[in-house]
Amino acid sequence: MGMIAGLLVLIVLGFGLYVRLAPSDPARWHVSPTAAARDDCTVEQGRGDARVTCQRPQNATQLLARLDEIAMATPRTTRLAGSPGEGRITWITRSRLWGFPDYITAEAGPAATGATVTLHARLRFGSSDMGVNAARLRDWLSRL
């Protein structure tokens, strides 16, 4: 019985290490987000992702710079790739307990009255995020 318990502990620890240490390939995650079907800042939630497209009065670089400030102030968030000047940024936000990574990509471009920004948040492991990504996008948009 002790060997089985020890094996289970090793499996759980191995899984935890894999989730935390698995590399994040920018070529896979730092891609242009598909625009949401709506352009009214309504977050569309899927099973493991969320997306939204909004128009704002700032220019695209200023908009992404502000979004980068908001993202980097979010606990357990790091920048994977991109910059405001590039027009696209991808961040990784990890869950508190296991460190599951969620990838959030924002892309901004010029619009008639400022800029349009599209955000896409998605999970890497599993099939459901229990609404975490949609809630994160709503929070970030409320602080823009």
JOCOR-V519963 format. One record per backbone hydrogen bond with DSSP energy under -0.5 kcal/mol. NH is the residue of the N-H (numbers start at 0). CO is the residue of the C=O. E is the energy in kcal/mol with one decimal. If there is no record, write none. Layout:
nh->{NH;NH}
co->{CO;CO}
e->{E;E}
This chain:
nh->{4;5;6;7;8;9;10;11;12;13;14;15;16;17;18;19;20;21;24;25;27;28;29;30;40;42;43;44;45;49;50;51;53;55;62;63;64;65;66;67;68;69;70;71;72;73;76;77;79;79;80;82;86;87;88;89;90;91;92;93;94;101;102;103;104;105;106;107;108;110;113;114;114;115;116;117;118;119;120;121;122;123;128;131;134;135;136;137;138;139;140;141;142;142;143}
co->{0;1;2;3;4;5;6;7;8;9;10;11;12;13;14;15;16;17;22;23;24;24;25;28;52;40;50;42;48;120;43;118;116;114;58;59;60;61;62;63;64;65;66;67;68;70;73;91;77;89;89;87;82;82;105;80;103;77;101;75;99;92;121;90;119;88;117;86;115;113;110;55;112;108;53;106;51;104;49;102;47;100;46;128;130;131;132;133;134;135;136;137;138;139;140}
e->{-2.1;-2.3;-2.5;-2.5;-2.3;-2.1;-2.4;-2.5;-2.6;-2.7;-2.5;-2.5;-2.5;-2.4;-2.6;-2.0;-2.5;-1.9;-0.7;-0.7;-1.6;-1.8;-2.7;-1.5;-1.9;-0.6;-3.1;-0.6;-3.6;-2.4;-2.2;-2.0;-2.6;-2.7;-2.5;-2.4;-2.3;-2.3;-2.3;-2.4;-1.8;-2.1;-2.8;-2.8;-1.1;-1.7;-1.2;-2.4;-0.5;-2.8;-1.5;-1.3;-1.2;-0.9;-2.3;-2.7;-2.8;-2.9;-2.5;-2.1;-1.8;-2.2;-3.2;-2.4;-2.8;-2.8;-2.2;-1.9;-2.2;-2.2;-1.1;-2.7;-0.5;-2.8;-2.8;-2.7;-2.7;-2.5;-2.9;-2.7;-1.9;-1.4;-2.0;-1.7;-2.2;-2.3;-2.3;-2.4;-2.3;-2.7;-2.6;-2.0;-1.0;-0.6;-1.0}
